[in-house]
């Protein structure tokens, strides 16, 4: 059994990071991180990732969050053992770590370790 903390974020593709980040800030979200190719906003504990057309780490997806890195790594091994194709674990610029996969219908998902802040 995988110990998910919560559904943490949705990631969408946008054409312009700056204008999209401003749009969602105007809707009441807080800007947490912005780089040239992606931005991350939050409303409470819920996140929205904005991915530019040039962002090559992942496409649109939804992300599940784990409290402990070891839980995310165990989930990685369990999914691999079930034959579910997943990417390698990736270290992110913001201190998180994750891996990506696809459900049977091709929808992207991410399993993310998010250090307590």
GIPEQUI-V424974 format. One record per residue. N is the residue number from 0. RES is the residue in three letters. SS is DSSP state (H for helix, E for strand, - for the rest). Layout:
# GIPEQUI-V424974
n = [N/N]
res = [RES/RES]
ss = [SS/SS]
This chain:
# GIPEQUI-V424974
n = [0/1/2/3/4/5/6/7/8/9/10/11/12/13/14/15/16/17/18/19/20/21/22/23/24/25/26/27/28/29/30/31/32/33/34/35/36/37/38/39/40/41/42/43/44/45/46/47/48/49/50/51/52/53/54/55/56/57/58/59/60/61/62/63/64/65/66/67/68/69/70/71/72/73/74/75/76/77/78/79/80/81/82/83/84/85/86/87/88/89/90/91/92/93/94/95/96/97/98/99/100/101/102/103/104/105/106/107/108/109/110/111/112/113/114/115/116]
res = [UNK/UNK/UNK/UNK/UNK/UNK/UNK/UNK/UNK/UNK/UNK/UNK/UNK/UNK/UNK/UNK/UNK/UNK/UNK/UNK/UNK/UNK/UNK/UNK/UNK/UNK/UNK/UNK/UNK/UNK/UNK/UNK/UNK/UNK/UNK/UNK/UNK/UNK/UNK/UNK/UNK/UNK/UNK/UNK/UNK/UNK/UNK/UNK/UNK/UNK/UNK/UNK/UNK/UNK/UNK/UNK/UNK/UNK/UNK/UNK/UNK/UNK/UNK/UNK/UNK/UNK/UNK/UNK/UNK/UNK/UNK/UNK/UNK/UNK/UNK/UNK/UNK/UNK/UNK/UNK/UNK/UNK/UNK/UNK/UNK/UNK/UNK/UNK/UNK/UNK/UNK/UNK/UNK/UNK/UNK/UNK/UNK/UNK/UNK/UNK/UNK/UNK/UNK/UNK/UNK/UNK/UNK/UNK/UNK/UNK/UNK/UNK/UNK/UNK/UNK/UNK/UNK]
ss = [-/-/-/-/-/E/E/E/E/E/E/E/E/-/-/-/H/H/H/H/H/H/H/H/H/H/-/-/-/E/E/E/E/E/-/-/-/E/E/E/E/E/E/-/-/E/E/E/E/E/E/-/-/-/-/-/-/-/-/-/E/E/E/E/E/E/-/-/H/H/H/H/H/H/H/H/H/H/H/H/H/-/-/-/-/E/-/-/-/E/E/-/-/-/-/-/E/E/E/E/E/E/-/-/-/-/-/E/E/E/E/E/E/-/-/-/-]
